[in-house]
């Protein structure tokens, strides 16, 4: 009992030093709580986002496709690896307790091509019934007009994958900026002379030779729907198919009786100037826009690519689908038209996606499906989201490990603060230790006194740090943490968990007590006569 009184008296006597140490430890504990919450929230939400937008919880695939699902970087066989799914199998899957949605899918890959033949980007095309898409992939963000297909229209509606950062230049193609120019210094001056000679009405010498004035003249020329009529004949003496196509496109817009959007006129004229001065103006890519006829080109599902013609599907973008930011490369099409163009049978698919109500039932539902397939003599493989996670789990694990290391550094910092404080206390309180030992207190009891002080200081600091860390976690749980590009809108919402508070305490307290034993061990080794001799 007297040790408790001595400990409290010592804490009051050295309260200033104790308050400073407690404040430092509290900040470390708050940081640890915050980092643990961020670590678990990132991993759990990232895995959930991938399941909700890309894989679902389970997928039934061809046995040869299983390895490709686990290791998507490996090169697969030619053609599509197909399975057959009849009504009996689909009914069995939908009847399993805990299954929320089942959707047969045809997944292939290919390229988007504009009507001029230029490539606009590659994609993984997911053929799925539009009514099942949001049920199987509820995390998918879509912006769209309508996916209803007019029977008189040949183009198939497609939800294009979200525009990636390297494609943003293709969103605005109706203007010419300095970045579009391929010439500098003397070559730029030569290009200015060429432009003035070809289009004197738009590029007068009175406008000056400065680059800003020249760019303003280019902008004015782009807005002229009859610009193609001013092209000098000398530019057409030698046949250039790109120039002729650009002139034809500009003529169709300039001479049309229907009113034309100004942006389309500017885009056509930019193509015209790029074809006219290919060494001075960068080539123009078709803008990524909705409602424009395009084609999707993919390989034949049953033949070797090098020996077969590609399958070309006329499409129109009706909206955008955002799956995984930075990693979302899936576009979506109605499975019916896709199977028709690929000439697949009614029961042929590349996979069957299964979404569950509770992720915790993944293993049990997977085992039940495997037993059913084995009983029917089917060698199809059942993969869960973890096995299909080779594309995203390294990112999630990497961030989790990085945050864990950072939390560990704060634990080490708290331990260093404690060890430093105890070391200074042992040095400064040597006379006090000698007096206490002379009055009959053993070195072991005095060591327990030190450890008791550390216990109280760390516990008080933990309470303050837990409150401070919880407030920070609650704020980001309500408003989201900005700048996390792996999630929609760049926001990561944290999840508060009492387990993080307990872990922070269990990490810091044992470490602090062990760190205190290093300088305290010096006290344990002292004999009373030695302490008295040192204090003289």
Phi, psi and omega in degrees: 000322183293333177296323179297316180296317178297321180296315180294320178296320179293321178295321178291322181294323182248037187294329181296313179295322179294323179294318179297315180296318180297321180295318179296316180294322179299318178296319178297317180293321176300317178296320179296315179301315181296315182293322177296318177296318179294320181299308181290322180295317179299311183296311183296316182288328179292316177297318179297319179297319180294317178296319185284346184238343191229313191246338196063187184277326182223154175217132176262122187225169173297144182302326179283342179274345183299316181294325178290327177292321180287325183230080186294346179282346180285147179281129183268181178286163176292146178078182181264143176267108191255152171237163177250129180236110179267177182298326181295317180294316180295321178295320178298315182297317182290337182274350181292134179295132180097352178274124181270319184206148177228133182217119170293142186225144167245117183244123178222181180224157181182201185230147171271130179235135173282170186294340176282352180098354179286143179281135179252355178147156177259162183200159165264121183263124180252113175270116183210149177297126183304329179291334180267344189301309182288337177286321180278323181238072184292341180276357182289128177264123181234139170237122189207161174267291179201141178257006178291131184262123177289126180303334180276349180265138180274329185292136180268129178295137181225135168271108184285147174301152184299150181290124180274166187298330181281353179257358185298334178296336181277356181279324180241102183236023182250025177212162177241122178244178180300328180292340178280344183278137181258005185237154179220157172052241184298321178295327178292319178298321178295320178296321177300318178295319178299315181296320179294323180289325183280321184230071184298334182291328182261333184240075180278153179290339180290343181288347180093162183261005182290150181299314179303319179294323179293319178295325176294323177293321177298318179298320178294323180293324180298331184279353183276112181291345181251024182299325184298335181289341184269000182294124179298148182297333183297336179283347184247008179293326176254130186293130176225110187296328179293318178295317180296320178293322179294320178295318179298318180293319179293322179295320180298326179278319185288326182264358183293146179280334180281143176298139184243143177299139180299325181294326178291322178296316181294322178296316180297320180288329176293320174299321181296311180294325178294321178288329181284322180235069186295335180278348185250330183238132182297150177300151184256130174264150177298133180296147176278104184223157178276150174081007181262128178300134179215187174224150172246123184247125179223169182277161178295139185287345187237000187235164177287133186305315185292341184248010183224154176282149179288160174268124183247123183244121176289129185225168172218132176286123177251358180173182180240146178239119179255113179263263179263116174305137183076330183238008183272102183243020182262131169252162188231137180222151175301131186295332182299301178300323180298315179295326180295315180290327179277355179059049177265152179288167183299326183261004185268130178214167175269336179195166172237118180270136181235122177254136183252156177285329182225124181297337180292342180267010184302310185295319182291317179293321178300315180297321180294319179294319179299320178295320180294317179295319179296321180295331179270359179076024179261134182264020180297150179260144176249117181251140174262174186297334178289320179290333178269010187265017181298335181277341185234331183300321177303321178295312181297317180292322179298315178295319180297317179295318179299317178292324177296319177297318180296319176297321178298325178295323177291325175298315179297320179299316179297319180294321179295319177302315181295312181299320180293320181294317181294320179298315178294323180295319179297321181288313185285334184257026182296319179295321178297319178297316180299318179297316181296320179293321179296330180275003174113357179279131180282155176304326180296319179294322179292325176297319176297328177297316177299313182296324177296320177298317180297320179300314181294314182299314181294320181295315177297318179296323179297319179299312179295317180294323179296319178294313181297315179295322180294323177297317179296316179296318180296322179296314180284339174290328181276319187249348180084149177267116184285162174084006179266095192289353181280355184236161178302138180063009180067026183243132173249119179267124183276155178243124178280139180214129180299337180300326180294324178294316180295318180297319179300319179294316182290333177286317189277315187298306179301321179295320179295318179294320178293322179293326179292334182293337182296303177287328180294331180299335176295323179293321181297331183275347184282140171265153182307318181295324178293319180295316180296322179295321182288335183270355180284000000 
